[in-house]
Amino acid sequence: MITLTKADGPADLDGVTKMGIGASWDTTTGGSGGLFGMARKARGTDLDAFAILMNGNDPVRYAGLDVTDPLQNGAVTSTGDNQTGHGDGDDELIEVDFAKVPPQVTSIVFVCAAYKRGGDFRKAANVSFKVYDSTGGSTQQVADIWPSLLGSGNAIAVAKAFRVGSSWKLEVINERGTVRQGDQDSLLRFAVGW
């Protein structure tokens, strides 16, 4: 099991060959009533989970939204875009098979953002990020990262996996920031900062 807190610093991923980070949230029930209020509640809140693959300080690929397998080998995959947050469990999941990640990828930054127009963290409740060890075909939750309710911005840098020689480490970032909605360059520049 991985002990994963921001204060403890990076955790060794020795023996972990496959890992997942799931994003989950609930739609808030506040807001105006009537027909428009019911329509907003039914539609839900759209947060988006991304894995930004880095070569040094240069983002080279990303998984998230409609990009479900950017390396086309199953190394980093996304379950795709859940636009409502409805249902139990993870709403979006990024999975990494470290043995398949090519050597030019030196780190992977995991980001969650209210990326699309109209998206807003203030319309989401109970946001959490679960970290899974999927080594050997089983899935075991090893950490739960809860972002702070304080601060502003529509994006959270959740965690970063990075190479140290032939092994990997994972550190919690859990920092808020802002990306321009629908702007891929803004999202990628946000990931570069970590």
MIKE-382133 format. One record per residue (C-alpha): residue in one letter; x, y, z. Coordinates in pm, whole numbers. Example, Ala and Ser with C-alpha at 12.3 -4.5 7.8 and 13.67 -1.06 7.14 Angstrom:
2
SITE   bami       c1       c2       c3
SITE      A     1230     -450      780
SITE      S     1367     -106      714
This chain:
194
SITE   bami       c1       c2       c3
SITE      M        0        0        0
SITE      I      119      352      -84
SITE      T      103      617      186
SITE      L       16      934        2
SITE      T       -6     1277      160
SITE      K      125     1609       38
SITE      A      324     1664      358
SITE      D      511     1333      329
SITE      G      655     1413      -12
SITE      P      685     1171     -305
SITE      A      592      806     -252
SITE      D      794      526     -410
SITE      L      597      319     -658
SITE      D      829       20     -620
SITE      G      636     -289     -723
SITE      V      346      -84     -863
SITE      T      325     -156    -1235
SITE      K      -28      -25    -1297
SITE      M     -198      268    -1131
SITE      G     -524      458    -1167
SITE      I     -647      799    -1055
SITE      G    -1023      842    -1045
SITE      A    -1212     1170    -1018
SITE      S    -1554     1176     -859
SITE      W    -1797     1455     -776
SITE      D    -2161     1522     -706
SITE      T    -2375     1795     -851
SITE      T    -2485     2058     -601
SITE      T    -2857     2085     -546
SITE      G    -2862     2458     -474
SITE      G    -2967     2723     -720
SITE      S    -3291     2850     -856
SITE      G    -3604     2642     -865
SITE      G    -3853     2606    -1141
SITE      L    -3796     2453    -1481
SITE      F    -3449     2601    -1536
SITE      G    -3329     2490    -1191
SITE      M    -3450     2136    -1255
SITE      A    -3280     2130    -1597
SITE      R    -2946     2239    -1445
SITE      K    -2974     1972    -1175
SITE      A    -3059     1702    -1430
SITE      R    -2768     1802    -1655
SITE      G    -2517     1797    -1368
SITE      T    -2172     1951    -1347
SITE      D    -1897     1872    -1596
SITE      L    -1548     1831    -1452
SITE      D    -1278     1673    -1667
SITE      A     -983     1454    -1562
SITE      F     -661     1474    -1765
SITE      A     -321     1307    -1763
SITE      I      -61     1536    -1923
SITE      L      244     1341    -2043
SITE      M      562     1542    -2013
SITE      N      910     1522    -2166
SITE      G     1101     1743    -1922
SITE      N      901     2067    -1915
SITE      D      736     2003    -2250
SITE      P      384     1853    -2266
SITE      V      387     1594    -2545
SITE      R       49     1412    -2514
SITE      Y     -259     1411    -2296
SITE      A     -538     1171    -2207
SITE      G     -885     1301    -2124
SITE      L    -1212     1407    -2286
SITE      D    -1220     1227    -2622
SITE      V     -849     1133    -2620
SITE      T     -873      795    -2450
SITE      D     -539      633    -2554
SITE      P     -292      901    -2670
SITE      L        4      663    -2716
SITE      Q     -216      399    -2880
SITE      N      -58      121    -2675
SITE      G     -263      124    -2352
SITE      A       13      295    -2151
SITE      V     -207      586    -2040
SITE      T     -582      562    -2090
SITE      S     -890      762    -1998
SITE      T    -1244      634    -1954
SITE      G    -1363      942    -2142
SITE      D    -1588     1234    -2060
SITE      N    -1858     1202    -1795
SITE      Q    -2051     1525    -1833
SITE      T    -2278     1507    -1529
SITE      G    -2108     1357    -1223
SITE      H    -2415     1137    -1172
SITE      G    -2377      786    -1036
SITE      D    -2166      615     -774
SITE      G    -1792      562     -786
SITE      D    -1544      734    -1012
SITE      D    -1693      961    -1277
SITE      E    -1372      964    -1482
SITE      L    -1064      741    -1450
SITE      I     -709      772    -1582
SITE      E     -505      449    -1582
SITE      V     -129      412    -1629
SITE      D       62       95    -1720
SITE      F      417      204    -1633
SITE      A      583      -79    -1830
SITE      K      429       57    -2152
SITE      V      518      424    -2097
SITE      P      797      511    -2346
SITE      P     1124      645    -2202
SITE      Q     1076      995    -2350
SITE      V      784     1046    -2108
SITE      T      958     1168    -1793
SITE      S      651     1256    -1588
SITE      I      271     1250    -1593
SITE      V       73     1535    -1434
SITE      F     -286     1455    -1332
SITE      V     -522     1753    -1357
SITE      C     -895     1796    -1305
SITE      A    -1061     2104    -1452
SITE      A    -1398     2260    -1517
SITE      Y    -1265     2278    -1870
SITE      K    -1568     2324    -2090
SITE      R    -1764     2646    -2114
SITE      G    -2009     2677    -1829
SITE      G    -1812     2434    -1609
SITE      D    -1756     2551    -1253
SITE      F    -1609     2384     -942
SITE      R    -1861     2580     -733
SITE      K    -2137     2367     -888
SITE      A    -1968     2045     -776
SITE      A    -1968     1893     -429
SITE      N    -1774     1611     -266
SITE      V    -1491     1630     -521
SITE      S    -1229     1363     -455
SITE      F     -949     1183     -634
SITE      K     -885      818     -556
SITE      V     -549      655     -627
SITE      Y     -552      283     -714
SITE      D     -283       17     -732
SITE      S     -394     -206    -1021
SITE      T      -85     -428    -1022
SITE      G     -158     -794    -1092
SITE      G     -509     -735    -1225
SITE      S     -671     -641     -894
SITE      T     -767     -286     -804
SITE      Q     -694     -161     -453
SITE      Q     -759      195     -343
SITE      V     -445      323     -172
SITE      A     -522      693     -123
SITE      D     -800      949     -135
SITE      I     -709     1311     -215
SITE      W     -962     1578     -116
SITE      P     -907     1922     -266
SITE      S     -942     2226      -44
SITE      L    -1269     2416      -62
SITE      L    -1071     2738      -22
SITE      G     -910     2919     -309
SITE      S    -1022     3001     -654
SITE      G     -974     2871    -1002
SITE      N    -1133     2610    -1220
SITE      A     -848     2358    -1219
SITE      I     -665     2139     -969
SITE      A     -321     1986    -1020
SITE      V     -391     1661     -834
SITE      A      -67     1461     -846
SITE      K      245     1393    -1050
SITE      A      411     1061    -1133
SITE      F      776     1100    -1231
SITE      R     1071      881    -1323
SITE      V     1367      832    -1093
SITE      G     1608      610    -1286
SITE      S     1413      301    -1386
SITE      S     1140      343    -1122
SITE      W      855      587    -1063
SITE      K      744      807     -773
SITE      L      411      975     -711
SITE      E      362     1302     -526
SITE      V       45     1481     -427
SITE      I       24     1838     -561
SITE      N     -336     1931     -469
SITE      E     -308     2295     -583
SITE      R     -578     2507     -747
SITE      G     -533     2734    -1044
SITE      T     -710     2870    -1349
SITE      V     -723     2751    -1708
SITE      R     -918     2924    -1982
SITE      Q    -1219     2709    -2054
SITE      G    -1187     2515    -2377
SITE      D     -828     2637    -2431
SITE      Q     -589     2343    -2469
SITE      D     -276     2562    -2451
SITE      S     -392     2707    -2118
SITE      L     -452     2357    -1979
SITE      L     -108     2236    -2092
SITE      R       68     2546    -1952
SITE      F     -103     2487    -1618
SITE      A       41     2132    -1611
SITE      V      392     2258    -1694
SITE      G      398     2452    -1367
SITE      W      422     2133    -1164
